[in-house]
């Protein structure tokens, strides 16, 4: 988690989030730097608009709980609803993927 925090500190300070800068921040914080994790994070953040990612992750609403089905509801309606919910979750998961990177 400290690697992500280091990247956020660099971004907030207006510094480029690259391997060299991230190593400096982590070392200054007393973290034993793992080169592989630094490279993975900087590669994952390459080309990502961090401000946009944070805004998207912070605003993304959670899905409301599904209401229990009505007594006369057909199974076909349930299948259609489930399929729509699965598609909706997939879109939300895609948007949340980057948010998870920042621990949001």
Buried (B, 14 or more C-beta within 10 A) or exposed (E): EEBBBBBBBBBEEEEEBBBEBBBBBBEEEEBEBEEEBBEEBBEEBEEEEBEEBBEBBEEEEEEEEEEEEEEEEEEEEEEEEEEEEEEEEEEBEEBBEBBEBBEB
